[in-house]
């Protein structure tokens, strides 16, 4: 038996990158995993690539739409009889300083990266109370400190930090744990533009002691740990998955 045998997990943004890697890790450990996202094609690929004999189900959903995400969560709990873990992973990033960004782009980022976390968590909380389950939010080192030229993304991920804290305090008495992982640069579709720029990548490699981006599975493994009984007394935690970047205080290697 796996760590999550008999458990039901929802992962938003499950069509690629960290969400897909987390889905495969939970599924390999016995969970029934429901992945949600906007692209049915990407979701279907995550399902097709799942470990043999595992259960990964795709449901198209825009998590910035409160009615849609509430329907999704309630439908999963009804169809599978329970909900044990919600992984809030769906996110977008748009470059720009405060001076550069227009209001529509700001709202687009906030709608997915902050509102979506709130909507999904609000829909899931009663189901998680029933199972004494957990929420794992996927933040970013960009929410723990700033980046140049990414004002909306930084602000959104910073909001996820304190929303995680608030939910951990409010729902701990109900037995619901709430934690967050904070990756640094990760080899996903969202970071492809950065990773294809040799000059930018040289700067990243100079600041990350491991000298490379994270692999999605390296983040997915930490998500699974936080959702597991191995972390049963862990709540309100913020776990950087950053190859030692935080230890360096952003300074280049000598």
VEXMAR-617792 format. One record per residue (C-alpha): z, y, x. Coordinates in steps of 0.05 Angstrom, whole numbers, padded with zeros to 5 digits. Example, Ala and Ser with C-alpha at 12.3 -4.5 7.8 and 13.67 -1.06 7.14 Angstrom:
2
<<00156,-00090,00246>>,
<<00143,-00021,00273>>,
//
This chain:
254
<<00000,00000,00000>>,
<<-00016,00070,00023>>,
<<00030,00130,00022>>,
<<-00002,00156,-00042>>,
<<-00015,00093,-00081>>,
<<-00008,00108,-00155>>,
<<-00009,00184,-00142>>,
<<-00059,00234,-00170>>,
<<-00083,00293,-00128>>,
<<-00126,00353,-00146>>,
<<-00161,00389,-00088>>,
<<-00198,00454,-00101>>,
<<-00256,00470,-00056>>,
<<-00265,00396,-00045>>,
<<-00340,00397,-00033>>,
<<-00339,00407,00042>>,
<<-00297,00424,00103>>,
<<-00222,00421,00098>>,
<<-00222,00402,00024>>,
<<-00269,00343,00035>>,
<<-00229,00319,00095>>,
<<-00164,00324,00056>>,
<<-00195,00286,-00002>>,
<<-00216,00229,00044>>,
<<-00147,00226,00076>>,
<<-00110,00223,00009>>,
<<-00160,00172,-00017>>,
<<-00153,00128,00045>>,
<<-00078,00129,00033>>,
<<-00086,00103,-00039>>,
<<-00088,00166,-00082>>,
<<-00134,00179,-00140>>,
<<-00166,00244,-00118>>,
<<-00200,00295,-00162>>,
<<-00241,00347,-00124>>,
<<-00262,00412,-00156>>,
<<-00313,00464,-00134>>,
<<-00373,00505,-00155>>,
<<-00427,00462,-00123>>,
<<-00439,00395,-00156>>,
<<-00483,00373,-00099>>,
<<-00429,00385,-00048>>,
<<-00377,00350,-00091>>,
<<-00422,00290,-00100>>,
<<-00430,00285,-00024>>,
<<-00355,00284,-00015>>,
<<-00351,00227,-00066>>,
<<-00408,00189,-00032>>,
<<-00374,00195,00036>>,
<<-00306,00173,00012>>,
<<-00273,00111,00043>>,
<<-00297,00045,00014>>,
<<-00256,00023,-00045>>,
<<-00222,00090,-00055>>,
<<-00222,00134,-00116>>,
<<-00251,00204,-00110>>,
<<-00275,00239,-00174>>,
<<-00315,00304,-00175>>,
<<-00307,00358,-00228>>,
<<-00347,00422,-00224>>,
<<-00301,00482,-00234>>,
<<-00298,00555,-00214>>,
<<-00224,00564,-00197>>,
<<-00230,00640,-00204>>,
<<-00239,00627,-00279>>,
<<-00169,00617,-00309>>,
<<-00193,00581,-00372>>,
<<-00236,00533,-00332>>,
<<-00183,00515,-00282>>,
<<-00130,00505,-00336>>,
<<-00177,00458,-00373>>,
<<-00190,00420,-00308>>,
<<-00116,00410,-00292>>,
<<-00097,00390,-00362>>,
<<-00157,00342,-00366>>,
<<-00138,00308,-00301>>,
<<-00066,00299,-00322>>,
<<-00088,00272,-00390>>,
<<-00140,00224,-00362>>,
<<-00096,00197,-00306>>,
<<-00028,00203,-00339>>,
<<00003,00246,-00285>>,
<<-00007,00297,-00230>>,
<<00030,00292,-00164>>,
<<-00003,00341,-00116>>,
<<-00045,00404,-00122>>,
<<-00081,00427,-00059>>,
<<-00105,00499,-00066>>,
<<-00161,00501,-00016>>,
<<-00218,00539,-00049>>,
<<-00233,00603,-00012>>,
<<-00288,00651,00009>>,
<<-00292,00702,00065>>,
<<-00331,00766,00067>>,
<<-00334,00811,00128>>,
<<-00318,00885,00126>>,
<<-00265,00937,00140>>,
<<-00231,00977,00085>>,
<<-00282,01032,00099>>,
<<-00341,00983,00093>>,
<<-00321,00940,00034>>,
<<-00342,00957,-00036>>,
<<-00296,00943,-00095>>,
<<-00338,00886,-00121>>,
<<-00334,00848,-00055>>,
<<-00259,00860,-00051>>,
<<-00249,00832,-00121>>,
<<-00295,00773,-00106>>,
<<-00250,00752,-00048>>,
<<-00186,00764,-00086>>,
<<-00211,00726,-00147>>,
<<-00222,00662,-00109>>,
<<-00171,00666,-00053>>,
<<-00111,00693,-00091>>,
<<-00125,00690,-00166>>,
<<-00150,00619,-00160>>,
<<-00086,00597,-00126>>,
<<-00045,00630,-00181>>,
<<-00087,00601,-00238>>,
<<-00087,00529,-00212>>,
<<-00013,00531,-00194>>,
<<00006,00560,-00262>>,
<<-00034,00505,-00297>>,
<<-00004,00450,-00254>>,
<<00069,00469,-00251>>,
<<00093,00434,-00314>>,
<<00056,00371,-00295>>,
<<00087,00374,-00225>>,
<<00157,00383,-00253>>,
<<00148,00317,-00290>>,
<<00131,00280,-00226>>,
<<00173,00322,-00177>>,
<<00107,00335,-00143>>,
<<00082,00387,-00094>>,
<<00033,00442,-00080>>,
<<-00001,00452,-00013>>,
<<-00036,00519,-00004>>,
<<-00089,00527,00050>>,
<<-00076,00594,00081>>,
<<-00101,00618,00149>>,
<<-00075,00646,00214>>,
<<-00112,00708,00187>>,
<<-00056,00713,00135>>,
<<-00002,00710,00189>>,
<<-00035,00765,00231>>,
<<-00096,00808,00226>>,
<<-00168,00800,00247>>,
<<-00218,00855,00261>>,
<<-00269,00867,00207>>,
<<-00241,00818,00155>>,
<<-00196,00863,00113>>,
<<-00204,00828,00046>>,
<<-00196,00758,00074>>,
<<-00135,00779,00114>>,
<<-00103,00811,00053>>,
<<-00118,00751,00009>>,
<<-00089,00701,00058>>,
<<-00029,00745,00069>>,
<<-00017,00743,-00006>>,
<<-00020,00667,-00004>>,
<<00037,00667,00047>>,
<<00085,00704,00001>>,
<<00060,00669,-00062>>,
<<00078,00603,-00027>>,
<<00147,00631,-00011>>,
<<00158,00654,-00083>>,
<<00137,00588,-00113>>,
<<00180,00549,-00065>>,
<<00241,00590,-00086>>,
<<00226,00590,-00160>>,
<<00207,00517,-00169>>,
<<00250,00482,-00117>>,
<<00305,00473,-00169>>,
<<00254,00434,-00211>>,
<<00240,00388,-00152>>,
<<00172,00418,-00138>>,
<<00157,00430,-00065>>,
<<00109,00485,-00043>>,
<<00082,00491,00028>>,
<<00023,00520,00065>>,
<<-00020,00503,00124>>,
<<-00052,00558,00165>>,
<<-00113,00536,00204>>,
<<-00146,00578,00258>>,
<<-00221,00574,00267>>,
<<-00244,00507,00238>>,
<<-00312,00473,00242>>,
<<-00333,00483,00170>>,
<<-00392,00512,00133>>,
<<-00354,00577,00123>>,
<<-00347,00589,00197>>,
<<-00418,00569,00217>>,
<<-00439,00640,00229>>,
<<-00382,00652,00277>>,
<<-00391,00585,00313>>,
<<-00465,00598,00324>>,
<<-00450,00663,00361>>,
<<-00439,00644,00434>>,
<<-00406,00711,00452>>,
<<-00356,00707,00395>>,
<<-00342,00634,00409>>,
<<-00327,00649,00482>>,
<<-00274,00697,00459>>,
<<-00244,00645,00412>>,
<<-00243,00592,00465>>,
<<-00209,00640,00512>>,
<<-00152,00651,00464>>,
<<-00141,00581,00436>>,
<<-00104,00538,00487>>,
<<-00141,00476,00463>>,
<<-00206,00514,00476>>,
<<-00242,00492,00413>>,
<<-00243,00500,00337>>,
<<-00203,00452,00294>>,
<<-00237,00394,00261>>,
<<-00229,00392,00185>>,
<<-00194,00324,00188>>,
<<-00141,00354,00235>>,
<<-00122,00402,00180>>,
<<-00129,00350,00125>>,
<<-00079,00305,00160>>,
<<-00026,00360,00159>>,
<<-00040,00373,00085>>,
<<-00028,00300,00070>>,
<<00036,00300,00110>>,
<<00064,00359,00072>>,
<<00047,00325,00005>>,
<<00078,00259,00026>>,
<<00149,00233,00020>>,
<<00154,00241,00096>>,
<<00162,00315,00081>>,
<<00207,00306,00020>>,
<<00257,00359,00044>>,
<<00204,00408,00067>>,
<<00189,00467,00022>>,
<<00170,00539,00036>>,
<<00142,00517,00104>>,
<<00083,00550,00137>>,
<<00050,00504,00187>>,
<<-00002,00534,00235>>,
<<-00057,00485,00253>>,
<<-00085,00528,00308>>,
<<-00089,00491,00374>>,
<<-00032,00532,00403>>,
<<-00061,00600,00385>>,
<<00004,00626,00357>>,
<<00042,00606,00421>>,
<<-00006,00649,00461>>,
<<00006,00711,00419>>,
<<-00069,00720,00418>>,
<<-00073,00732,00492>>,
<<-00132,00702,00532>>,
<<-00118,00646,00580>>,
<<-00107,00665,00653>>,
//
